[in-house]
């Protein structure tokens, strides 16, 4: 996983309600992608307040020009409850020129309690099956259920992550160890990296988040030490300068470029480390939730695309 490290570490990093025609915006996004090593995706939390259906979220993301979508498991479940087919929707997503880069779930795979962990693993399997039905290949694996446990045994976390990866391999979905900056467990990038390193599987990977790296005190220099192959998705966002790290909340996230996060440096470091994955824009700002979803999606993409272009220009 560590860039430039030896063989054993290097091995670890090897890891229909709308028209079907591909949206012109998606075609433009394909053209823009040729100038960037990254794909840009929309995490559906960014539009949560507008209470769109999963199909409507797909349509909004495609029209804005996003290349990828990162939905939440609750949205997949709601789509099925409404009588929708995840397989059919997945085909539509592909026809629109997008991919399902990942999904957000909260199965308790890491907790110490054996019964809860067994239940959590079964929940993770159900969640991963939903993701696979939609055509996705990854899912977030945050420390749900263990956020208040200080000095968590990372060796045990690595064993449990291995079990989660093994379950995912049977389904065809890769769990990504997610950093949660507010958590006492896996609150830092170094914690998530240690769990991935020690699990002993080549499909191990981490899921960083700009906000959480700041919130948890990791900073951003550590991203330069990770091979880009160990990161498939990074949750991309920004934060204002007038709120302390201790007091800042998810709802304070702002559009990339509207805050003080060193995003240009982050993008350059990711590129130099070999990252060729997806910048998934994940916001929870109630101000944006009160706006037209098409406008929020368009602005989020335009600001991120402009930052990437400026950061990586020769």
C-alpha positions as CSV (number, residue, x, y, z in Angstrom):
1,X,0.0,0.0,0.0
2,X,2.8,2.4,0.7
3,X,4.1,4.0,-2.4
4,X,7.6,2.9,-3.3
5,X,7.6,0.2,-0.6
6,X,8.6,-3.4,-0.9
7,X,7.0,-6.4,-2.5
8,X,4.6,-7.6,0.2
9,X,3.2,-4.1,0.7
10,X,3.0,-3.6,-3.1
11,X,1.0,-6.8,-3.4
12,X,-1.6,-5.4,-1.0
13,X,-2.1,-2.3,-3.2
14,X,-2.9,-4.5,-6.3
15,X,-6.0,-4.3,-5.1
16,X,-37.6,3.1,-16.7
17,X,-39.0,6.3,-16.2
18,X,-36.5,8.2,-18.2
19,X,-35.1,8.0,-21.7
20,X,-32.2,5.6,-22.1
21,X,-30.1,7.7,-24.5
22,X,-26.8,8.9,-23.1
23,X,-27.2,12.5,-21.8
24,X,-25.3,15.2,-23.7
25,X,-23.8,16.3,-20.4
26,X,-22.4,12.9,-19.9
27,X,-20.9,13.0,-23.3
28,X,-19.2,16.3,-22.4
29,X,-18.0,14.8,-19.2
30,X,-16.3,12.0,-21.1
31,X,-14.5,14.6,-23.2
32,X,-13.5,16.5,-20.1
33,X,-12.2,13.3,-18.5
34,X,-9.6,12.9,-21.2
35,X,-7.8,15.9,-19.6
36,X,-8.1,14.6,-16.1
37,X,-6.8,11.4,-14.4
38,X,-9.8,11.4,-12.1
39,X,-13.5,10.6,-12.5
40,X,-16.0,12.8,-10.7
41,X,-19.0,11.3,-9.0
42,X,-22.0,12.4,-7.0
43,X,-22.6,11.0,-3.5
44,X,-26.4,11.2,-3.2
45,X,-26.1,12.7,0.3
46,X,-25.5,16.0,-1.5
47,X,-29.1,16.0,-2.6
48,X,-30.7,14.2,0.4
49,X,-32.8,17.1,1.5
50,X,-34.7,17.3,-1.8
51,X,-36.0,13.7,-1.1
52,X,-35.6,12.5,-4.7
53,X,-36.1,8.9,-5.6
54,X,-33.1,6.9,-6.7
55,X,-34.3,7.1,-10.3
56,X,-34.5,10.9,-10.0
57,X,-31.1,11.1,-8.5
58,X,-29.7,9.1,-11.4
59,X,-31.4,11.4,-13.9
60,X,-30.1,14.5,-12.1
61,X,-26.5,13.3,-11.9
62,X,-26.5,12.3,-15.6
63,X,-27.9,15.6,-16.7
64,X,-25.3,17.5,-14.7
65,X,-22.5,15.5,-16.4
66,X,-21.3,13.3,-13.5
67,X,-19.4,10.1,-14.5
68,X,-20.2,8.2,-11.4
69,X,-22.9,7.8,-8.7
70,X,-22.5,6.8,-5.0
71,X,-25.9,6.0,-3.6
72,X,-26.8,5.0,0.0
73,X,-28.1,1.5,0.8
74,X,-31.3,3.0,2.2
75,X,-32.0,4.4,-1.3
76,X,-31.5,1.0,-2.9
77,X,-33.9,-0.5,-0.4
78,X,-36.4,2.2,-1.1
79,X,-36.2,1.6,-4.8
80,X,-37.0,-2.1,-4.3
81,X,-39.8,-1.3,-1.9
82,X,-41.3,0.9,-4.6
83,X,-41.3,-2.1,-7.0
84,X,-38.2,-1.0,-9.0
85,X,-35.6,-3.3,-10.3
86,X,-32.0,-2.5,-9.3
87,X,-30.7,-4.5,-12.3
88,X,-32.8,-2.5,-14.7
89,X,-31.7,0.8,-13.1
90,X,-28.1,-0.3,-13.2
91,X,-28.4,-0.9,-16.9
92,X,-29.9,2.6,-17.3
93,X,-27.0,4.1,-15.3
94,X,-24.6,2.4,-17.7
95,X,-26.5,3.6,-20.7
96,X,-26.3,7.1,-19.4
97,X,-22.5,6.8,-19.3
98,X,-22.1,6.5,-15.6
99,X,-20.9,3.9,-13.2
100,X,-21.9,3.0,-9.6
101,X,-18.6,3.7,-8.1
102,X,-19.5,2.7,-4.5
103,X,-22.4,2.8,-2.0
104,X,-22.8,3.9,1.6
105,X,-23.8,1.3,4.2
106,X,-23.5,1.1,8.0
107,X,-23.2,-2.6,8.8
108,X,-21.5,-3.3,12.2
109,X,-18.7,-5.5,10.9
110,X,-16.1,-4.2,13.4
111,X,-17.8,-4.3,16.8
112,X,-16.4,-6.4,19.7
113,X,-19.7,-8.1,20.6
114,X,-19.8,-11.4,18.8
115,X,-23.5,-11.5,18.3
116,X,-23.7,-8.0,17.0
117,X,-20.8,-8.5,14.7
118,X,-22.3,-11.7,13.2
119,X,-25.5,-9.8,12.6
120,X,-23.5,-7.0,11.1
121,X,-21.7,-9.3,8.8
122,X,-25.0,-10.7,7.5
123,X,-26.3,-7.2,7.1
124,X,-23.1,-6.3,5.1
125,X,-23.8,-9.3,2.8
126,X,-27.3,-8.2,2.1
127,X,-26.1,-4.6,1.5
128,X,-23.4,-5.8,-0.9
129,X,-25.8,-8.0,-2.8
130,X,-28.0,-4.9,-3.4
131,X,-24.9,-3.0,-4.6
132,X,-24.1,-5.9,-7.0
133,X,-27.6,-5.9,-8.3
134,X,-27.2,-2.3,-9.2
135,X,-23.9,-3.0,-11.0
136,X,-21.6,-1.6,-8.3
137,X,-18.4,-3.1,-7.2
138,X,-17.6,-1.3,-3.9
139,X,-19.1,-0.3,-0.6
140,X,-18.0,1.9,2.3
141,X,-17.0,0.1,5.5
142,X,-17.0,2.7,8.3
143,X,-16.6,1.8,12.0
144,X,-20.3,1.8,12.6
145,X,-21.2,0.7,16.1
146,X,-17.7,1.3,17.5
147,X,-17.3,5.0,17.3
148,X,-17.1,5.5,21.1
149,X,-14.5,2.8,21.7
150,X,-11.1,4.4,22.6
151,X,-7.9,2.5,21.9
152,X,-9.6,-0.1,19.7
153,X,-7.5,-3.1,18.9
154,X,-6.5,-2.6,15.3
155,X,-5.2,-6.1,14.9
156,X,-8.7,-7.4,15.7
157,X,-10.1,-4.8,13.3
158,X,-7.9,-6.2,10.6
159,X,-9.1,-9.7,11.2
160,X,-12.7,-8.5,11.0
161,X,-12.0,-6.5,7.8
162,X,-10.5,-9.7,6.3
163,X,-13.7,-11.5,7.0
164,X,-15.7,-8.7,5.5
165,X,-13.5,-8.8,2.4
166,X,-13.9,-12.5,2.1
167,X,-17.7,-12.1,2.2
168,X,-17.5,-9.4,-0.4
169,X,-15.3,-11.5,-2.7
170,X,-18.0,-14.1,-2.9
171,X,-20.6,-11.5,-3.9
172,X,-18.3,-9.4,-6.1
173,X,-18.2,-6.2,-4.1
174,X,-15.1,-4.7,-2.3
175,X,-15.6,-3.1,1.1
176,X,-13.4,0.0,1.7
177,X,-12.2,0.8,5.2
178,X,-13.6,4.3,5.7
179,X,-12.0,7.0,7.9
180,X,-14.5,8.7,10.2
181,X,-12.9,11.7,11.8
182,X,-15.4,12.1,14.6
183,X,-14.9,8.4,15.7
184,X,-12.5,7.1,18.3
185,X,-12.1,4.0,16.1
186,X,-10.7,4.5,12.6
187,X,-10.7,8.2,13.2
188,X,-7.4,8.7,11.4
189,X,-6.0,7.8,8.1
190,X,-3.2,5.9,9.8
191,X,-5.8,3.6,11.6
192,X,-7.6,2.7,8.4
193,X,-4.3,2.1,6.6
194,X,-3.1,-0.2,9.4
195,X,-6.3,-2.2,9.2
196,X,-5.9,-2.6,5.4
197,X,-2.2,-3.4,5.6
198,X,-2.6,-6.1,8.3
199,X,-5.7,-7.9,6.9
200,X,-3.5,-9.8,4.5
201,X,-5.7,-9.5,1.4
202,X,-4.7,-7.9,-1.9
203,X,-8.1,-6.3,-2.4
204,X,-7.8,-4.3,0.8
205,X,-8.3,-0.5,0.3
206,X,-9.1,2.6,2.2
207,X,-11.8,5.3,1.7
208,X,-10.6,8.7,2.8
209,X,-12.7,11.8,3.1
210,X,-11.4,15.4,3.0
211,X,-13.7,16.5,5.8
212,X,-12.9,13.5,8.0
213,X,-9.2,13.9,7.5
214,X,-9.5,17.4,8.8
215,X,-12.0,16.5,11.5
216,X,-9.9,13.6,12.9
217,X,-6.7,15.5,12.8
218,X,-5.0,13.3,10.2
219,X,-4.1,16.2,7.9
220,X,-3.5,15.5,4.3
221,X,0.2,14.8,3.9
222,X,-0.4,11.1,4.6
223,X,-2.2,10.7,1.2
224,X,1.2,11.0,-0.5
225,X,2.4,7.9,1.3
226,X,-0.4,5.7,0.0
227,X,-0.3,4.1,-3.4
228,X,-3.1,5.3,-5.6
229,X,-4.0,1.6,-6.1
230,X,-5.0,1.4,-2.5
231,X,-7.7,4.2,-2.9
232,X,-10.6,3.8,-5.3
233,X,-12.7,6.6,-4.1
234,X,-12.1,9.8,-2.0
235,X,-15.1,11.7,-0.6
236,X,-14.5,15.2,-1.8
237,X,-15.7,18.3,-0.1
238,X,-14.5,21.5,1.5
239,X,-14.9,23.2,4.9
240,X,-15.0,26.9,6.1
241,X,-12.2,28.5,8.1
242,X,-14.3,30.0,10.9
243,X,-15.3,26.8,12.6
244,X,-12.8,24.9,14.8
245,X,-11.9,21.3,14.0
246,X,-13.5,20.2,17.3
247,X,-16.8,22.0,16.6
248,X,-17.2,21.5,12.9
249,X,-20.0,19.2,11.7
250,X,-21.0,17.3,8.6
251,X,-23.6,20.0,7.9
252,X,-20.8,22.6,7.6
253,X,-19.3,21.0,4.5
254,X,-19.3,23.3,1.5
255,X,-18.7,23.0,-2.3
256,X,-15.1,22.2,-3.3
257,X,-13.3,25.5,-3.6
258,X,-15.6,27.5,-1.3
259,X,-13.6,26.7,1.8
260,X,-10.0,26.4,3.0
261,X,-9.2,22.7,2.4
262,X,-5.9,22.4,0.4
263,X,-7.7,20.6,-2.4
264,X,-5.3,21.6,-5.1
265,X,-2.4,20.1,-3.2
266,X,-4.6,17.0,-2.4
267,X,-5.4,16.5,-6.1
268,X,-1.7,16.8,-7.1
269,X,-0.6,14.4,-4.4
270,X,-3.2,11.9,-5.4
271,X,-2.2,12.1,-9.0
272,X,1.5,11.7,-8.2
273,X,0.7,8.7,-6.0
274,X,-1.0,7.0,-8.9
275,X,-4.6,7.5,-7.9
276,X,-6.9,7.2,-10.9
277,X,-10.2,6.7,-9.1
278,X,-13.2,8.8,-8.4
279,X,-13.6,12.1,-6.5
280,X,-17.1,11.5,-5.0
281,X,-18.7,14.8,-3.9
282,X,-20.3,14.2,-0.5
283,X,-22.0,17.1,1.2
284,X,-24.7,17.4,3.9
285,X,-25.3,21.1,3.8
286,X,-28.9,22.1,4.5
287,X,-28.5,25.3,2.5
288,X,-27.9,23.2,-0.6
289,X,-30.8,20.9,0.3
290,X,-33.2,23.9,-0.1
291,X,-32.0,24.6,-3.6
292,X,-33.0,23.1,-6.9
293,X,-31.2,19.7,-7.2
294,X,-30.2,20.3,-10.8
295,X,-28.5,23.6,-9.7
296,X,-26.7,22.0,-6.8
297,X,-25.4,19.1,-8.9
298,X,-24.2,21.4,-11.7
299,X,-22.4,23.8,-9.3
300,X,-20.8,20.9,-7.4
301,X,-19.4,19.4,-10.6
302,X,-18.3,22.6,-12.2
303,X,-16.4,23.8,-9.1
304,X,-14.7,20.4,-8.6
305,X,-13.8,20.1,-12.3
306,X,-12.3,23.6,-12.3
307,X,-10.3,22.9,-9.2
308,X,-8.9,19.7,-10.7
309,X,-8.0,21.4,-13.9
310,X,-6.2,24.3,-12.1
311,X,-4.4,22.0,-9.8
312,X,-3.1,19.6,-12.4
313,X,-2.3,22.1,-15.2
314,X,1.3,22.0,-16.5
